[in-house]
Amino acid sequence: MEMESNKIFDILIVGSGLSGAVIARESAEKGKKVLILERRDHTGGNMHDHVNDAGILVHDYGPHTFHTNDQKLINYMCRFAKWQEYRLTCGAKINGQFTPTPFNFATIDTFFSKDKADEIKLALGREYPGKSMVSILKLLDSSITCIREYARFLYDNDYSLYTAKQWGISPTEIDPSVLERVPVRLNYDTGYFEDAYQVMPEISYNDFFHSLLDHPNIMVKLRVDANDDISFKKNKMFFGGEVLQKPVVYTGAIDELFTYKHGRLPYRSLHFEWVIEEKESFQEAPVVAYPQAEEYTRITEYTKLPLQKVGNRTAYAVEFPVDYQKRDSAEPYYPVITAASQEIYMRYREEVLRYPNLYVCGRLGDFRYYNMDQALKRALCVAGEIF
Ligand SMILES: Cc1cc2nc3c(=O)[nH]c(=O)nc-3n(C[C@H](O)[C@H](O)[C@H](O)COP(=O)(O)OP(=O)(O)OC[C@H]3O[C@@H](n4cnc5c(N)ncnc54)[C@H](O)[C@@H]3O)c2cc1C
């Protein structure tokens, strides 16, 4: 990028996902001139959506539902778009049969004989009185035989197969403790999230980002890889060959920023196969897991996310987890958190501390899986630190 750019901004932001866009807005409202560099051909990062050839709104990087318990965060989102209440329902197909997820009493009725199902439900009620959810791990460790049988059925036919595909390992390599926070319902309730606020944009996430970035102090340059212009030498940060002392917010991958000098951080990626079909409905819920399918993990049907009436037509995306390093076009989706990857990450964090004007955040900068509300909270916090 031309050197001129260095003079036209008070703050440089790399990445126009939720993290970068929120910090841009906060800066602009404080009177700062903001330059955002985004290497994709659109803003919005992984929340980007668009209307496809069949007239159906789809999410390019996987299904996104905004959910939070924090009223301040939902209020912030409401400043820039209208939202509709939306309670996501999910399910799984096991042995060709649909069941809601988190698994609930309907799951027991579907996969066990009536007598056995009654025995399991009674035992769960006795063991966990007053509770509406319990972790699958607790059920696997239960001293009650029928509860253990139920948990084992779920583990063998869903969790272990799904987790193995998701992370590219064999089911036998999975330590059940990774399922510590995976809940099983102890009633017939449905709904994927428990948060107080669960919403979807009335128009689109794209519309939300247009409004968020619509400020005279914000300039966005698309299709620009900031790492082509950022460099580090002798504890100084350079942009386009000039020393840069203005604040820089970087929301891309932290290892890439420092040209992988401490090694690569591991990610799992996804590949989507998009299908448009001439039928009103393809599956029972917007998001359905297919644990027993050979390669794909889940399918999202966008006419149900939220309900879109487009005649006798539907569109869905089949999700294949893939190794991030092996596919050139792959995006880094899920950080693989291990002791070794955390050690590498901490080395990059120490690197960041050398540059007082550098703020690294967002799901790629912090090398953490953030839900949107967590990314928003962190972005507001970083904006507060800068000013
Ligand atoms: C499949 C999937 C489903 C999800 N579903 C949900 C959900 O239902 N609910 C929920 O709350 N959260 C969900 N999330 C999480 C959500 O996507 C993130 O919280 C959010 O997108 C984080 O925003 P971000 O700005 O930190 O990162 P991103 O959205 O990744 O934005 C980073 C941006 O920086 C750009 N960039 C990177 N490097 C450079 C560079 N060198 N130069 C220029 N630009 C660069 C990228 O192109 C990208 O646009 C989901 C995530 C995935 C992977």
The ligand as an SDF file (V2000), in Angstrom:
LIG
                    3D

 53 58  0  0  0  0  0  0  0  0999 V2000
  -18.5360  -22.3240   12.0830 C   0  0  0  0  0  0  0  0  0  0  0  0
  -18.6740  -21.2690   13.1220 C   0  0  0  0  0  0  0  0  0  0  0  0
  -19.9220  -20.9860   13.6520 C   0  0  0  0  0  0  0  0  0  0  0  0
  -20.0650  -20.0020   14.6130 C   0  0  0  0  0  0  0  0  0  0  0  0
  -21.2990  -19.7820   15.1400 N   0  0  0  0  0  0  0  0  0  0  0  0
  -21.4530  -18.8690   16.1040 C   0  0  0  0  0  0  0  0  0  0  0  0
  -22.7290  -18.6530   16.7100 C   0  0  0  0  0  0  0  0  0  0  0  0
  -23.7360  -19.2620   16.3470 O   0  0  0  0  0  0  0  0  0  0  0  0
  -22.8140  -17.7400   17.7150 N   0  0  0  0  0  0  0  0  0  0  0  0
  -21.7310  -17.0180   18.1500 C   0  0  0  0  0  0  0  0  0  0  0  0
  -21.8720  -16.1950   19.0680 O   0  0  0  0  0  0  0  0  0  0  0  0
  -20.5090  -17.1860   17.5790 N   0  0  0  0  0  0  0  0  0  0  0  0
  -20.3360  -18.0830   16.5740 C   0  0  0  0  0  0  0  0  0  0  0  0
  -19.1030  -18.2640   16.0010 N   0  0  0  0  0  0  0  0  0  0  0  0
  -17.9820  -17.4020   16.4240 C   0  0  0  0  0  0  0  0  0  0  0  0
  -17.9160  -16.0490   15.6230 C   0  0  0  0  0  0  0  0  0  0  0  0
  -17.6800  -16.3370   14.2690 O   0  0  0  0  0  0  0  0  0  0  0  0
  -16.7820  -15.1760   16.1900 C   0  0  0  0  0  0  0  0  0  0  0  0
  -17.0310  -14.8720   17.5370 O   0  0  0  0  0  0  0  0  0  0  0  0
  -16.5910  -13.8330   15.4800 C   0  0  0  0  0  0  0  0  0  0  0  0
  -16.6360  -13.9700   14.0870 O   0  0  0  0  0  0  0  0  0  0  0  0
  -15.2580  -13.2460   15.8980 C   0  0  0  0  0  0  0  0  0  0  0  0
  -14.9650  -12.0530   15.1860 O   0  0  0  0  0  0  0  0  0  0  0  0
  -13.4580  -11.6030   14.9800 P   0  0  0  0  0  0  0  0  0  0  0  0
  -13.5010  -10.2280   14.4350 O   0  0  0  0  0  0  0  0  0  0  0  0
  -12.6720  -11.8010   16.2360 O   0  0  0  0  0  0  0  0  0  0  0  0
  -12.8330  -12.6250   13.9210 O   0  0  0  0  0  0  0  0  0  0  0  0
  -13.1460  -12.8420   12.3010 P   0  0  0  0  0  0  0  0  0  0  0  0
  -14.6090  -12.8160   12.1240 O   0  0  0  0  0  0  0  0  0  0  0  0
  -12.3760  -13.9900   11.9580 O   0  0  0  0  0  0  0  0  0  0  0  0
  -12.5300  -11.5150   11.6700 O   0  0  0  0  0  0  0  0  0  0  0  0
  -11.1420  -11.3580   11.4290 C   0  0  0  0  0  0  0  0  0  0  0  0
  -10.9810  -10.5950   10.1310 C   0  0  0  0  0  0  0  0  0  0  0  0
   -9.6040  -10.2230    9.9580 O   0  0  0  0  0  0  0  0  0  0  0  0
   -9.2670  -10.3880    8.6020 C   0  0  0  0  0  0  0  0  0  0  0  0
   -7.8010  -10.5270    8.5270 N   0  0  0  0  0  0  0  0  0  0  0  0
   -7.0490  -11.4890    9.1100 C   0  0  0  0  0  0  0  0  0  0  0  0
   -5.7500  -11.2870    8.8220 N   0  0  0  0  0  0  0  0  0  0  0  0
   -5.6720  -10.1850    8.0480 C   0  0  0  0  0  0  0  0  0  0  0  0
   -4.6000   -9.4800    7.4320 C   0  0  0  0  0  0  0  0  0  0  0  0
   -3.3300   -9.8870    7.5550 N   0  0  0  0  0  0  0  0  0  0  0  0
   -4.8780   -8.3670    6.6930 N   0  0  0  0  0  0  0  0  0  0  0  0
   -6.1740   -7.9470    6.5420 C   0  0  0  0  0  0  0  0  0  0  0  0
   -7.2150   -8.5620    7.1220 N   0  0  0  0  0  0  0  0  0  0  0  0
   -6.9800   -9.6830    7.8550 C   0  0  0  0  0  0  0  0  0  0  0  0
  -10.0160  -11.6330    8.1890 C   0  0  0  0  0  0  0  0  0  0  0  0
  -10.1410  -11.6980    6.7750 O   0  0  0  0  0  0  0  0  0  0  0  0
  -11.3510  -11.4430    8.9030 C   0  0  0  0  0  0  0  0  0  0  0  0
  -12.2700  -10.7400    8.0910 O   0  0  0  0  0  0  0  0  0  0  0  0
  -18.9280  -19.2620   15.0630 C   0  0  0  0  0  0  0  0  0  0  0  0
  -17.6650  -19.5430   14.5320 C   0  0  0  0  0  0  0  0  0  0  0  0
  -17.5370  -20.5480   13.5810 C   0  0  0  0  0  0  0  0  0  0  0  0
  -16.1650  -20.8810   13.0800 C   0  0  0  0  0  0  0  0  0  0  0  0
  1  2  1  0
  2  3  1  0
  2 52  2  0
  3  4  2  0
  4  5  1  0
  4 50  1  0
  5  6  2  0
  6  7  1  0
  6 13  1  0
  7  8  2  0
  7  9  1  0
  9 10  1  0
 10 11  2  0
 10 12  1  0
 12 13  2  0
 13 14  1  0
 14 15  1  0
 14 50  1  0
 15 16  1  0
 16 17  1  0
 16 18  1  0
 18 19  1  0
 18 20  1  0
 20 21  1  0
 20 22  1  0
 22 23  1  0
 23 24  1  0
 24 25  2  0
 24 26  1  0
 24 27  1  0
 27 28  1  0
 28 29  2  0
 28 30  1  0
 28 31  1  0
 31 32  1  0
 32 33  1  0
 33 34  1  0
 33 48  1  0
 34 35  1  0
 35 36  1  0
 35 46  1  0
 36 37  1  0
 36 45  1  0
 37 38  2  0
 38 39  1  0
 39 40  1  0
 39 45  2  0
 40 41  1  0
 40 42  2  0
 42 43  1  0
 43 44  2  0
 44 45  1  0
 46 47  1  0
 46 48  1  0
 48 49  1  0
 50 51  2  0
 51 52  1  0
 52 53  1  0
M  END
$$$$
